[in-house]
Amino acid sequence: MRVAVAFDHRGVRLREEVLGTLAELGHEAVDLGTDTDAVRIDYPDKARETGEAIRSGEAERGILVCGSGVGASIAACKIAGIRAAICHDVYSAHQGVEHDDMNVICLGSEVIGPSLARDLVRTFLGARFDGGERYVRRLKKIEAIESEMSNA
């Protein structure tokens, strides 16, 4: 699977764990940076780059890492077709994909450590959308909201 990965200057603390886990699992990273905390990088810019990579087909899923995961999640959800959420537990990391077709996981480098980051990435990438009727129905409602609000 091709996975867009992006880090702001605080998220870069988990960079090696995220990239290493992708490589270990045999996934291809679409590395959108950053690789240093020396320069402040705004998480909305990284969210946009990740969303664009998914929307264009360059990547199938995305991993965004900022300090808390909150800002990255808020920004990513503004992009049509992107279903992003903060996941700091393995249940949410797989359930978000299975039931909600989540395509971007947001992690907080100040909230979780390297070991949990690896577990979350493995869980997120190993999960598949269930495709059940009720889940598809709910996704269609989300898409309708997205469409209606874009014309507001």
C-alpha positions in Angstrom: 0.0 0.0 0.0 1.2 3.5 -0.7 0.9 5.7 2.4 1.3 9.4 2.6 3.2 10.4 5.7 3.6 13.9 7.0 5.0 15.5 10.2 5.0 19.0 11.5 8.0 20.2 13.6 6.6 18.6 16.7 5.4 15.4 15.0 8.9 14.7 13.7 9.6 13.0 17.0 7.8 9.9 15.7 9.1 10.1 12.2 11.6 7.2 12.5 9.0 4.9 14.1 6.4 5.6 11.5 8.7 5.2 8.5 10.4 2.2 10.0 7.0 0.5 10.6 5.9 1.2 7.1 9.1 -0.4 5.7 8.9 -3.3 8.1 5.3 -4.0 6.8 6.3 -3.7 3.2 4.3 -0.5 2.5 5.6 2.3 0.4 5.9 5.7 2.1 5.0 8.8 0.2 7.2 11.0 2.4 5.8 14.6 2.6 8.3 15.6 5.3 9.4 17.2 7.5 12.5 15.7 8.9 13.6 18.3 11.4 12.2 20.3 14.2 14.6 23.2 13.4 12.0 25.0 11.4 8.3 25.5 12.4 6.0 23.7 9.9 2.3 24.4 10.1 0.2 21.2 10.4 -2.6 22.6 8.0 0.0 22.6 5.2 0.9 18.9 5.9 -2.8 18.0 6.1 -3.4 19.6 2.7 -0.4 17.7 1.2 -1.6 14.4 2.6 -5.2 15.0 1.5 -4.0 15.9 -2.0 -1.9 12.8 -2.2 -4.9 10.6 -1.4 -7.3 12.5 -3.6 -4.9 12.3 -6.6 -4.4 8.5 -6.1 -0.7 9.0 -5.2 -1.5 7.3 -1.8 -4.3 5.1 -0.5 -4.0 6.2 3.1 -2.3 8.8 5.2 -0.5 9.3 8.5 -0.3 12.8 10.0 1.7 13.5 13.1 1.6 16.8 15.0 2.1 17.5 18.7 -1.4 16.5 19.9 -3.0 15.0 16.7 -5.9 17.5 17.2 -4.8 20.2 14.7 -3.9 17.7 12.0 -7.2 15.9 12.4 -9.2 19.2 12.2 -7.3 20.4 9.1 -7.5 17.0 7.3 -11.2 16.7 7.8 -11.7 20.0 5.9 -10.6 18.2 2.7 -13.4 16.6 0.7 -13.1 12.8 0.8 -10.7 12.7 3.7 -11.9 10.9 6.8 -9.3 11.6 9.4 -9.3 11.0 13.2 -7.0 11.1 16.1 -6.3 7.6 17.3 -4.3 7.0 20.4 -5.6 3.5 21.1 -5.6 0.4 18.9 -9.4 -0.1 19.0 -10.0 3.3 17.4 -7.2 2.7 14.9 -8.9 -0.4 13.4 -12.6 0.5 14.1 -12.2 3.8 12.4 -11.3 2.0 9.2 -13.7 -0.9 9.5 -16.8 1.1 10.3 -16.0 4.6 9.1 -13.6 4.0 6.2 -11.1 6.3 7.9 -8.3 7.0 5.4 -6.0 9.2 7.5 -4.8 8.5 11.1 -3.6 11.4 13.1 -1.1 10.9 16.0 0.2 13.2 18.7 3.9 12.9 19.3 3.5 14.6 22.7 0.7 12.1 23.7 2.0 8.7 22.6 5.4 7.1 22.6 7.3 5.2 19.9 6.0 1.7 20.8 2.3 2.7 20.7 2.9 4.7 17.5 4.2 1.5 15.9 1.2 -0.5 17.1 -1.2 2.1 15.9 0.3 2.3 12.4 0.3 -1.5 12.1 -3.4 -1.7 13.3 -4.5 1.2 11.0 -2.9 -0.3 7.9 -4.0 -3.8 8.7 -7.7 -2.9 8.9 -10.1 -3.0 6.0 -13.5 -1.3 5.5 -16.3 -3.7 6.4 -18.6 -2.4 3.6 -21.7 -3.3 5.5 -25.0 -1.6 4.5 -25.2 0.5 7.6 -21.6 1.7 7.2 -22.1 2.6 3.6 -25.4 4.4 4.4 -23.6 6.5 7.0 -20.8 7.3 4.7 -23.3 8.5 2.1 -24.8 10.8 4.7 -21.3 12.2 5.5 -20.7 12.8 1.8 -24.0 14.6 1.5 -23.1 16.9 4.4 -19.7 17.5 2.8 -21.4 18.4 -0.5 -24.0 20.6 1.0 -21.6 22.5 3.2 -19.2 23.2 0.3 -21.9 25.3 -1.3 -22.6 27.3 1.8 
